[in-house]
Amino acid sequence: MTNLILKPTRIDPYPEFTLASHRDAWRLNHGSDAGFDEQQTLAWLGALTRQRPHGLLHLWHHQCPIGQLELDPAMIHRDGSQEGYIYLLYLVPEWRGRGLGRWLLEQALQRIRAAGSSSAAMRYLPRNRGAERFCLRQGWRQEGPVDERGQLLVKPLTPLSSLHSHT
């Protein structure tokens, strides 16, 4: 992927792109802008970047942002297990269908593995059939029932630390 760079950011330098990404993702998941809350989204992004300085990343092509990734590579569960979570994987419409979604997802999984997580999770809303097909083709599996937050997807991973210890 030439001329592409994925780099951590904060909401304040690029609020227009970041909010537009969330608005478009909302539209894909809900069918319209109805219910999209810009202030709630800004609050979420502020909290994410305070708690996880590398949790908000923009994908750049030359000097233009074309994608967004939001994740927590190392969520600790009550039972002590650690899992990465992808909150948003987004590409602007004109960059979809070129293999960048797979590339961006692999970038997320590399960060999750590097953090030592043994699995990754994310959700999609059943209305978003494109997201469902994409994730299932990438080896994610559905877990549990669909609820108000959508369908949970999980993917077992081998953390990078485990891969290196066998060499």
Secondary structure, DSSP 8 states (H G I E B T S, - for coil): -TTEEEEE--TTT-HHHHHHHHHHHHHHHHSSSTT--HHHHHHHHHHHHHH-TTSEEEEEETTEEEEEEEEEEEEE-TTS-EEEEEEEEEE-GGGTTSSHHHHHHHHHHHHHHHTT-SEEEEEE-TT-HHHHHHHHHTT-EEEEEEETTEEEEEEE---HHHHHHT-
